[in-house]
Amino acid sequence: MTAAWRHRFWIRLTHWEFWPTWVVYLPVLCCYPFWALRARSLFFYANINPGMTMGGLYGASKKEALDAIPQTHKPTTLSFQPGTDGSDVMVRMEQFGVSFPAVVKPDQGERGKGIEVVHHEAQLQAAVASHPTPFLVQPYLDLPFEAGVFYVRLPHEPRGRVTSLVVKGFLQVTGNGKDSLETLALQNMRAALIWEQLKNTIPHANRILDAGEVVTLEAIGNHSRGTAFLDGNHLINDAIEAEAERLARCLPGFYYGRFDLRAPSAEAFQAGEGWQLLEVNGASAEPAHIYQEGASLLAGVRSLIQHWSWACDISRQNRRHHPHVRRKEAVAMCREWRMVKATRWS
């Protein structure tokens, strides 16, 4: 047992935001039978968002959701089948004006797995070859502000509301003129946890950073990849809610989920301007503000339970026009999703 291992173990033990998902969700799972009884279906989540496969809990296509969003509010998104040659991907990128750096990610994914930022054709070829399931290519949006906006609307309500807002703090280190990039990274709690993965993507890790020099270690805004999730609920205002409502209404049968987006600045975001959607997440979405460092575990669990209670209410109201999925279909979809995960991340 090395000192580095003990250090990482202690960080995870003392910061619940890094605990395994099933541990954090254990109280939610205990409540699930009650919601299933209220909704009269074990698979009530499937009609929370009737326009998404299984309500967006699993198996939903990111491309299909983005297709409904106006082009002014999203990056160009190209879809490919597994086995597509990298040269064919390059041709499509040139046709649609997608240049490097670009993002390659699975069309069906979760928690940032399988997402890569590629900077040249060789990296693209390697990334494309590694995807055994349908994947997407988007231009990397070099916008400084990233957030997740959680939207909830009960079907009988004329308007929805923003129930959670998370601001994402990218994994960065700042030089002091004395220490190497690696040394500074290992002093950063989030970077230390994933350094074994990071070091393979960072050139010149032994370079001494100049005083005040800022280096971004991870360009993907995902908690599992070192991004800090900051509670931004105090930023929620009428402009944000109006823009979230407008975008939600573009999506057929969408009542519950999170918009992950970037904007030119915090000011533009708060004014509801310049939003560029990276993804739309359905029933699998979390009110991610709960993962603010130092936040209460009890408050986080309460928020999760509250959101799933809303999801149950949405399902109950949707039942009249969108019958619950049958058990056979739900089980088949779940098995298919497990096979996708096993194929991609085994």
C-alpha positions in Angstrom: 0.0 0.0 0.0 1.8 3.1 -1.3 1.6 6.6 0.2 -0.1 7.8 -2.9 -2.8 5.1 -2.6 -3.4 6.0 1.1 -3.6 9.7 0.1 -6.3 9.0 -2.5 -8.2 6.7 -0.2 -8.3 9.3 2.5 -9.5 12.0 0.1 -12.4 9.7 -1.1 -13.2 8.7 2.5 -13.5 12.2 3.8 -15.2 13.8 0.8 -18.6 12.1 0.1 -18.8 13.7 -3.4 -16.2 11.0 -4.4 -18.1 8.0 -2.9 -19.5 5.3 -5.2 -22.8 6.3 -6.8 -24.7 3.4 -5.2 -23.7 4.5 -1.7 -25.0 8.1 -2.2 -28.2 6.8 -3.9 -28.9 4.1 -1.3 -31.7 6.3 0.4 -33.1 7.0 -3.1 -33.2 3.3 -3.8 -35.0 2.7 -0.5 -37.7 5.2 -1.6 -38.1 3.7 -5.1 -40.7 1.0 -4.2 -42.9 3.7 -2.7 -42.7 5.8 -6.0 -43.3 2.7 -8.1 -46.5 1.9 -6.1 -47.7 5.5 -6.5 -47.0 5.5 -10.2 -48.4 1.9 -10.5 -45.3 0.8 -12.5 -41.9 -0.5 -11.6 -40.6 1.3 -14.7 -42.4 4.6 -14.2 -39.3 6.5 -15.2 -39.8 5.5 -18.8 -42.6 8.0 -19.4 -41.1 10.9 -17.5 -39.9 12.2 -20.8 -42.0 10.5 -23.5 -39.8 11.9 -26.2 -36.7 10.1 -25.0 -35.9 6.4 -24.9 -36.7 5.1 -21.4 -37.3 8.7 -20.3 -33.6 9.4 -20.7 -32.5 7.1 -17.9 -30.6 4.9 -20.2 -30.3 4.1 -23.9 -31.3 7.6 -25.1 -29.5 9.2 -28.1 -27.7 12.5 -27.4 -27.9 13.3 -31.1 -31.7 12.9 -31.2 -32.1 15.3 -28.3 -29.8 17.9 -29.8 -31.5 17.6 -33.2 -34.6 19.3 -31.7 -32.6 22.3 -30.4 -32.2 25.3 -32.7 -28.9 25.4 -34.5 -28.1 28.8 -32.9 -27.9 27.1 -29.5 -25.7 24.1 -30.2 -22.4 23.1 -31.9 -22.5 21.2 -35.1 -22.9 17.5 -34.1 -22.0 14.7 -36.5 -23.1 11.2 -35.9 -21.2 8.0 -37.0 -21.7 4.3 -36.8 -19.0 2.1 -35.2 -16.4 0.9 -37.6 -16.4 4.2 -39.6 -13.0 4.9 -40.9 -11.2 8.0 -39.6 -10.7 9.4 -43.1 -14.4 9.3 -43.7 -14.9 11.2 -40.4 -12.4 13.8 -41.6 -14.3 14.2 -44.9 -17.6 14.8 -43.0 -15.8 17.3 -40.6 -14.5 19.3 -43.6 -18.0 19.3 -45.2 -19.6 20.7 -42.1 -16.8 23.0 -41.1 -15.8 21.1 -38.0 -12.1 21.7 -37.2 -9.7 20.7 -34.5 -9.8 20.6 -31.6 -12.9 18.4 -31.7 -14.7 16.3 -29.2 -15.4 12.6 -29.9 -18.0 10.9 -27.6 -20.5 8.0 -27.5 -24.0 8.8 -28.6 -25.2 6.9 -25.5 -23.0 7.7 -22.6 -22.9 8.5 -18.9 -20.7 10.4 -16.4 -18.2 11.5 -19.0 -17.0 8.1 -20.0 -15.6 7.7 -23.5 -15.3 11.4 -24.2 -12.0 12.6 -25.8 -10.7 15.9 -27.1 -8.6 15.4 -30.2 -6.3 17.9 -31.6 -5.1 16.4 -34.9 -5.9 13.6 -37.3 -3.8 10.9 -35.6 -5.7 11.4 -32.4 -9.0 11.4 -34.2 -8.1 8.1 -35.9 -7.3 6.5 -32.5 -10.4 7.9 -30.9 -12.7 6.7 -33.7 -11.2 3.2 -33.6 -11.9 2.9 -29.9 -15.7 3.4 -30.2 -17.5 0.1 -30.6 -20.9 1.8 -30.5 -22.4 4.9 -32.4 -20.4 8.0 -31.6 -20.6 11.8 -32.2 -18.1 14.4 -33.2 -18.5 18.1 -32.2 -16.2 21.1 -32.4 -14.6 21.8 -29.0 -16.3 24.9 -27.7 -13.6 27.1 -26.1 -16.0 29.1 -24.1 -15.0 30.0 -20.5 -18.2 29.4 -18.6 -19.9 26.0 -18.3 -23.0 25.1 -16.3 -25.7 22.5 -15.9 -29.3 23.8 -15.7 -31.9 21.4 -14.3 -35.4 21.9 -15.5 -38.6 20.4 -14.1 -42.2 20.9 -15.3 -45.3 18.9 -14.2 -47.5 18.2 -17.3 -50.4 20.2 -16.0 -48.2 23.3 -15.3 -48.0 26.1 -17.9 -44.4 26.7 -17.1 -41.5 24.8 -15.6 -38.8 25.9 -13.3 -35.1 25.6 -12.8 -34.6 23.5 -9.7 -30.8 23.2 -9.7 -27.9 25.1 -11.2 -24.3 23.8 -11.1 -21.4 25.9 -12.3 -18.4 23.9 -13.4 -14.9 24.7 -12.3 -12.3 23.2 -14.7 -9.4 21.3 -13.3 -6.5 23.8 -13.4 -3.2 24.4 -11.7 -1.4 27.7 -11.3 2.4 27.9 -11.5 4.6 29.4 -8.7 7.9 29.5 -10.6 9.4 26.7 -8.5 7.3 23.5 -8.8 6.7 21.2 -11.8 3.3 20.7 -13.3 3.2 17.2 -11.9 4.1 18.4 -8.4 1.4 21.1 -8.5 -1.2 18.6 -9.9 -0.5 16.1 -7.1 -1.1 19.0 -4.6 -4.6 19.4 -6.1 -7.1 17.0 -4.5 -9.0 16.4 -7.7 -6.0 16.0 -9.9 -4.3 13.6 -7.4 -7.3 11.3 -7.6 -7.1 10.9 -11.4 -3.4 11.5 -12.0 -2.7 8.0 -13.4 -5.1 8.9 -16.2 -4.1 12.5 -16.6 -0.4 12.0 -16.9 -0.8 10.0 -20.1 -2.5 13.0 -21.7 -0.3 15.8 -20.4 3.1 16.5 -22.2 6.1 17.8 -20.3 4.7 17.1 -16.9 8.1 17.9 -15.4 8.1 21.4 -16.7 8.4 24.2 -14.1 5.5 26.5 -14.5 6.1 30.2 -14.4 4.6 32.2 -11.6 0.9 32.9 -12.4 0.9 30.5 -15.4 -2.4 28.6 -15.5 -2.7 25.2 -17.1 -5.9 23.4 -17.7 -5.4 19.7 -17.0 -8.8 18.4 -18.2 -10.9 20.1 -20.8 -14.1 18.0 -20.3 -16.4 19.4 -17.6 -17.3 16.2 -15.8 -17.0 15.5 -12.1 -15.5 12.1 -12.6 -12.7 13.8 -14.7 -11.7 16.3 -12.0 -14.1 19.2 -12.6 -15.4 20.9 -9.5 -19.1 21.2 -9.3 -20.1 24.5 -7.6 -23.5 25.3 -6.2 -24.9 28.0 -8.5 -28.5 28.1 -7.3 -28.1 31.7 -6.1 -27.6 32.7 -9.8 -31.1 31.5 -10.9 -33.1 34.4 -12.2 -36.0 35.1 -14.6 -33.8 35.2 -17.7 -32.3 31.8 -16.9 -35.7 30.3 -16.3 -37.1 31.9 -19.5 -34.3 30.5 -21.6 -34.5 27.1 -20.0 -38.3 27.1 -20.7 -37.8 28.1 -24.3 -35.3 25.3 -24.9 -37.3 22.7 -23.1 -40.3 23.5 -25.3 -38.2 22.7 -28.3 -37.9 19.1 -27.1 -41.0 17.0 -27.7 -42.3 15.4 -24.5 -39.6 16.8 -22.3 -40.4 17.5 -18.6 -37.4 16.6 -16.5 -33.7 16.8 -17.1 -30.6 18.9 -17.3 -29.1 21.1 -20.0 -25.3 21.0 -20.0 -24.0 24.1 -21.8 -21.3 26.7 -22.3 -21.6 30.4 -22.5 -19.2 33.3 -23.4 -19.3 34.6 -19.8 -21.1 34.3 -16.5 -22.9 37.6 -17.3 -24.1 36.3 -20.7 -25.3 33.1 -19.1 -27.3 34.9 -16.4 -28.8 37.1 -19.1 -29.9 33.9 -21.0 -27.6 34.8 -23.9 -25.1 32.8 -25.9 -26.1 29.4 -24.5 -24.5 26.6 -26.4 -25.9 23.2 -25.4 -23.4 20.3 -25.3 -25.9 17.7 -24.1 -29.5 17.3 -23.0 -29.9 14.7 -20.2 -33.2 13.2 -19.2 -34.1 11.0 -16.2 -30.5 10.1 -15.7 -29.7 13.7 -14.8 -28.7 14.8 -11.3 -29.2 18.1 -9.5 -25.4 18.3 -9.7 -25.1 21.3 -7.4 -25.2 18.9 -4.5 -21.6 17.9 -5.2 -20.2 21.3 -4.1 -17.1 20.6 -2.0 -18.1 20.7 1.7 -21.8 20.5 1.0 -24.0 18.5 3.4 -24.6 14.8 2.5 -28.0 15.0 4.1 -29.0 18.1 2.0 -27.7 16.3 -1.1 -29.8 13.2 -0.4 -32.8 15.3 0.3 -32.4 17.0 -3.1 -32.1 13.7 -4.9 -35.2 12.4 -3.2 -37.1 15.6 -4.0 -36.2 15.4 -7.7 -37.2 11.8 -8.0 -40.5 12.6 -6.2 -41.1 15.2 -8.9 -40.2 12.6 -11.5 -42.8 10.2 -10.0 -45.5 13.0 -10.1 -44.6 13.7 -13.8 -44.9 10.0 -14.6 -48.3 9.7 -12.9 -49.7 12.7 -14.8 -48.2 11.5 -18.1 -49.8 8.1 -17.8 -53.1 9.3 -19.3 -51.5 10.1 -22.7 -48.3 8.0 -22.5 -49.0 4.5 -21.0 -46.3 3.0 -18.9 -43.8 0.8 -20.7 -44.4 -2.9 -20.5 -42.1 -5.0 -18.3 -40.8 -7.1 -21.2 -39.8 -4.0 -23.2 -38.2 -2.3 -20.2 -36.2 -5.4 -19.3 -35.1 -5.8 -22.9 -33.9 -2.2 -23.1 -32.1 -2.5 -19.8 -30.3 -5.6 -21.0 -29.3 -3.9 -24.3 -27.9 -0.9 -22.3 -25.9 -3.2 -20.1 -24.4 -4.9 -23.2 -23.5 -1.4 -24.6 -21.7 -0.5 -21.4 -20.0 -3.9 -21.2 -18.8 -3.5 -24.8 -17.6 0.0 -24.4 -16.1 0.1 -21.0 -15.1 -3.4 -20.2 
